[in-house]
Structure formats: C-alpha cells, structure tokens
Amino acid sequence: MCVLEGEVGDGRGGEEILRAGDCAAFRAGDSDGHLQNRSQVRARVLEIGSANLRDDEAQYPDFDLHATASGYFRKDGTPY
C-alpha cells in the first residue's frame, strides 16, 4: 500500500503516520490491516495485491467490506 495524498494511520494507538510517498506492507492473512485518514483532506492510497487475482482478496472488518476478484461485498455476501 502506498499513500498518494493525505496522511493515514492504523488507528490502534502508538501508530506511525504514513504520508504521501510512504509505502507499507501487510502480512498475508493478517485481518488487521486497517487504516484511517489522519489528515484534514481526502486521503488516497494505492493498494497492491497478489498477481494471482483468483485468490486475491482483502477484508475490512471495521467497514463491513470484503473485496474479491469478483467485486466488493458485505460480510453477509450482499454486494457493497
């Protein structure tokens, strides 16, 4: 994940703030890769996933969002 605009933090306290130009990686299978906008302007990030699109997915439990190669869904499976 790379920050394009704004500032983001992980929201868990004691966090490191990432600013435009900063990048971070999250361990596969870690369900707590959650970021929050920490700036007064819109934050834009570029998320980079696996080259194996069939198996690439991301979960955002704090936002009831599950992203897959097939699209975006809520926890109950309905489209986002």
MOLIN-V956337 format. One line per field, one symbol per residue. ss: DSSP state (a for helix, b for strand, c for the rest). psi: psi as a letter, one per 40 degrees, with the letter a starting at -180 (. if undefined). burial: b if it has 9 or more other C-alpha atoms within 8 Angstrom, else e. A space follows every 10 residues. Layout:
BEGIN
ss->???
psi->???
burial->???
END
This chain:
BEGIN
ss->cbbbbcbbbc cccccccbbc ccbccccccc cccccbbccc cccbbbcccc ccccccbbbb aaacbbbbcc bbbcccccbc
psi->hhhdiahiie eeifihhhih eiiiihhheh egfhiiheie ihhhihhhai egddehiihg deefhhhide ahiideeii.
burial->bbbbbbbbbb eeeeeebbbb eeeeeeeeee eeeeeebbbe eebebeeeee eeeeebbeeb eeeebbbbbe ebbbeeeeee
END
